[in-house]
Amino acid sequence: MTIEAGPSIRVRLDLSYDGTDFSGWASQPGRRTVQGVLETALATVLRTGPITLTVAGRTDAGVHATGQVAHFEVAPEVWAEQGEKLVRRLAGVLAPDVRVRAATVVPATFDARFAALWRSYEYLIDDGDGGPQPLSRNYVLGWRRHLDTGAMATAAIGLSGLHDFAAFCKRRDGASTIRTVLDFTVERTGDLIACRIRADAFCHSMVRSLVGALIAVGERRRPVEWPVELLERRVRADEVPVAAPHGLRLVAVGYPADDELAARAAQTRAVRTLPVIERPGGESGDAEA
């Protein structure tokens, strides 16, 4: 894309990281975070003042990413000098557990967070007698009891659609827990179980809580209908276990065409609500697709 003169241009970063030794994405005083490490590296390589990154998904401590997306602003003259060398130079200053795979100029309407159509996560579980292989132990949850993946898959299907996921989220003041799960699958290959979920967005601890609920179903401690029944609640369900972070990874983020970026960002910023349907007798309630 052509770079025009102006106060700044917007750059998209596609990146991956091993979350094992990070205290999550977001910068925290005195802690090593992905955002903090990347912003420091960018300022060093670009020889600018502080860089501020906006990210598609703020992953928790110990969670990994193979398809994370972020953006930042930089002066046109700095990009003209450093842009083509940025990925290679970042590889020279970053620790081996985080890598920028691509850096590209994008329209000013691109927003890594608000313009995203969906995020896709994968959670891996090994329920074999011997546990996860040594080279994958930091990325796969070992489970010592056999899991019924058929029951887990059935439960996952019921969680697709537009719902209030308050029962599966750690609520933050002023934040909505209404989300649209586009697809949720559970597949087994030998001892390895892959739980894959794609949604327009996720609230805090939502994926790990959903996986924790599926594990309870897979162990037959809970009926298949239990996770769906929890959607009726409007507060966190304390009986839902939160799966360990190391089995989770953000694998992809989807965006619309350039001419639809602004409209998508505006839609995402709007307050999320469940549609209201009329019930017999004139009562109304939340519709759950």
C-alpha positions in Angstrom: 0.0 0.0 0.0 1.2 3.6 -0.8 2.4 5.5 2.2 1.1 9.1 2.2 2.6 12.0 4.1 1.0 12.7 7.4 1.6 12.6 11.2 1.7 8.8 11.4 0.9 5.5 9.6 -0.6 2.4 11.1 1.3 -0.9 11.1 -0.1 -4.4 11.6 2.0 -7.0 13.4 1.4 -10.7 13.1 3.1 -12.5 15.9 3.5 -15.7 17.9 4.7 -16.4 21.4 5.2 -19.1 24.0 3.3 -17.8 27.0 5.1 -20.1 29.6 7.4 -17.4 31.0 5.1 -14.4 30.4 2.6 -12.8 32.9 0.1 -12.5 30.0 -0.2 -10.0 27.2 -0.9 -6.7 29.0 1.9 -4.6 30.5 2.2 -4.9 34.3 4.8 -3.1 36.5 7.6 -5.4 37.5 6.4 -8.3 35.4 7.5 -9.7 32.1 4.6 -9.4 29.6 4.4 -9.9 25.8 3.2 -6.3 25.3 6.0 -4.9 27.5 8.7 -6.9 25.7 7.4 -6.0 22.2 6.9 -2.3 22.9 10.5 -2.1 24.2 11.9 -3.9 21.2 10.0 -1.8 18.8 11.1 1.5 20.4 14.7 0.2 20.3 14.7 -0.9 16.7 12.7 2.0 15.3 14.7 4.5 17.5 11.5 6.3 18.5 9.8 7.3 21.8 7.4 4.9 23.5 5.4 2.6 21.3 1.8 1.6 22.3 0.4 -1.6 20.9 -3.3 -2.5 20.5 -3.9 -6.2 20.4 -6.7 -8.5 19.1 -6.8 -10.7 22.2 -5.3 -10.0 25.6 -4.2 -13.5 26.6 -3.7 -14.5 30.2 -0.5 -15.6 31.9 0.7 -18.9 30.5 -1.5 -18.8 27.4 0.2 -19.1 24.0 -0.4 -17.6 20.6 0.4 -18.7 17.0 -1.9 -16.2 15.3 -2.0 -13.0 17.4 -2.4 -9.6 15.8 -1.5 -6.1 17.0 -1.1 -2.6 15.6 0.8 0.6 16.4 1.4 4.1 15.0 4.7 5.3 13.6 6.0 8.3 11.7 6.1 7.8 7.9 9.8 8.7 7.7 10.7 6.1 10.3 8.8 3.4 8.5 10.4 4.4 5.2 13.8 3.9 6.8 13.1 0.8 8.9 10.0 -0.9 7.6 11.6 -3.5 5.3 14.1 -4.4 8.0 11.7 -4.5 10.9 10.9 -8.2 11.2 14.6 -9.2 10.8 15.8 -6.6 13.3 13.1 -7.5 15.8 14.3 -11.2 15.6 17.7 -10.0 16.7 16.6 -8.2 19.8 13.6 -10.3 21.0 13.9 -13.4 23.2 13.3 -16.7 21.5 9.8 -17.1 23.0 8.2 -14.3 21.0 8.4 -13.7 17.3 7.0 -11.1 14.9 6.2 -12.9 11.6 5.0 -10.0 9.5 4.8 -6.2 9.7 2.6 -4.4 7.1 1.1 -1.0 6.6 -2.7 -1.0 6.9 -5.4 1.6 6.6 -6.0 4.0 9.4 -9.4 2.3 9.9 -7.7 -1.0 10.8 -8.0 -1.8 14.5 -6.5 -5.0 15.7 -9.1 -5.2 18.5 -12.3 -3.6 17.4 -12.2 -4.4 13.7 -11.8 -8.2 14.2 -14.7 -10.4 13.0 -13.6 -13.4 15.1 -10.9 -15.0 17.2 -10.1 -18.7 17.1 -8.6 -20.6 20.0 -7.5 -24.2 20.4 -7.1 -26.1 23.7 -5.2 -29.4 23.7 -5.6 -32.3 26.2 -3.8 -35.6 26.4 -5.7 -38.3 28.4 -3.4 -41.1 27.6 -2.0 -43.3 30.3 1.5 -42.0 29.8 0.6 -38.3 29.7 1.8 -35.7 27.2 5.0 -36.2 25.2 8.0 -34.4 26.8 8.3 -31.9 23.9 4.7 -30.9 24.2 4.2 -30.9 27.9 4.2 -27.0 28.1 1.4 -26.8 25.5 -0.9 -29.8 26.2 -2.9 -30.5 29.4 -2.3 -33.9 30.7 -5.4 -35.6 32.1 -5.2 -38.8 34.1 -8.7 -40.0 33.5 -10.2 -41.0 30.1 -12.6 -38.4 28.7 -15.7 -39.2 26.7 -15.1 -36.9 23.7 -18.5 -37.7 22.1 -20.2 -36.3 25.1 -17.9 -33.3 25.1 -18.6 -32.6 21.5 -22.3 -32.8 22.0 -22.1 -30.3 24.9 -19.9 -28.0 22.8 -22.4 -27.8 20.0 -25.1 -26.6 22.4 -22.9 -23.6 23.4 -22.7 -22.2 19.9 -24.7 -19.1 19.0 -25.5 -15.8 20.7 -25.6 -16.1 24.5 -24.8 -14.4 27.8 -21.7 -16.3 29.0 -21.7 -14.7 32.4 -21.5 -18.1 34.1 -18.2 -18.8 32.3 -16.5 -15.4 32.7 -14.7 -13.4 35.4 -16.8 -10.2 35.2 -15.2 -6.8 34.8 -17.0 -3.7 35.7 -18.9 -2.2 32.7 -18.0 -5.1 30.4 -20.6 -7.2 28.6 -20.5 -11.0 28.8 -22.7 -11.4 25.7 -20.8 -13.2 22.9 -21.5 -15.1 19.7 -19.8 -18.5 19.4 -19.5 -19.2 15.7 -18.4 -22.8 16.1 -17.1 -25.1 18.9 -15.8 -28.6 18.2 -14.1 -31.4 20.0 -12.0 -33.9 18.1 -9.8 -36.8 19.2 -6.7 -38.1 17.4 -5.3 -41.0 19.5 -4.8 -39.7 23.0 -4.8 -36.0 21.9 -8.1 -34.1 22.2 -8.4 -30.7 20.5 -11.2 -28.3 21.6 -11.5 -25.6 19.0 -13.7 -22.5 19.5 -14.3 -19.5 17.3 -16.3 -16.5 18.4 -16.7 -12.8 17.7 -14.9 -12.1 21.0 -14.2 -13.6 24.4 -14.5 -12.3 27.9 -12.0 -13.0 30.7 -11.4 -16.7 31.4 -14.2 -17.7 29.0 -12.4 -20.3 26.9 -10.7 -22.0 29.8 -14.0 -22.1 31.8 -15.9 -23.6 28.8 -13.1 -26.3 28.4 -13.3 -26.9 32.2 -17.0 -27.5 31.9 -16.5 -29.9 28.9 -13.9 -31.8 30.9 -16.5 -32.3 33.7 -18.9 -33.7 31.1 -16.2 -35.9 29.6 -15.5 -37.4 33.0 -19.2 -38.1 33.3 -19.3 -36.0 36.5 -21.9 -33.7 34.8 -24.6 -34.4 32.3 -24.2 -33.3 28.7 -26.9 -30.7 29.2 -25.1 -29.0 32.1 -23.0 -26.4 30.3 -26.0 -25.2 28.3 -28.1 -25.0 31.4 -25.5 -22.7 33.0 -26.3 -20.1 30.3 -29.4 -19.2 32.2 -27.3 -17.7 34.9 -26.2 -14.0 34.9 -23.4 -14.4 37.4 -20.2 -16.5 37.4 -20.8 -20.2 38.2 -18.3 -21.1 40.9 -18.7 -24.8 40.3 -17.2 -24.4 36.8 -13.5 -25.4 36.9 -11.1 -23.2 34.9 -8.7 -25.3 32.8 -5.0 -24.7 33.2 -3.6 -21.9 30.9 -0.8 -23.9 29.2 -3.2 -26.0 27.0 -4.6 -22.9 25.4 -3.4 -21.0 22.3 -4.8 -18.2 20.1 -4.5 -19.5 16.6 -6.1 -17.0 14.3 -7.9 -13.6 14.1 -10.2 -12.8 11.1 -10.8 -9.3 9.7 -13.1 -7.9 7.0 -12.1 -6.2 3.7 -10.4 -2.8 4.0 -13.6 -0.9 3.0 -15.5 -2.6 5.8 -13.0 -2.0 8.7 -14.6 1.2 10.0 -18.1 -0.2 10.0 -17.0 -3.3 11.8 -15.1 -1.3 14.5 -18.2 0.8 15.1 -20.4 -2.3 15.4 -18.0 -3.9 17.9 -17.9 -0.8 20.1 -21.8 -0.8 20.4 -23.3 -2.2 23.5 -24.0 -5.9 23.2 -27.5 -7.1 24.0 -29.6 -10.3 23.6 -32.6 -9.9 21.3 -36.0 -9.7 23.1 -38.7 -12.2 22.1 -42.3 -12.2 23.1 -43.5 -15.1 25.1 -47.1 -16.4 25.5 -49.1 -14.2 27.9 -47.3 -11.1 26.8 -44.1 -11.7 28.8 -40.8 -11.0 27.2 -37.3 -12.5 27.6 -33.9 -12.9 26.2 -33.7 -15.0 23.0 -30.7 -17.3 22.8 -29.8 -18.5 19.3 
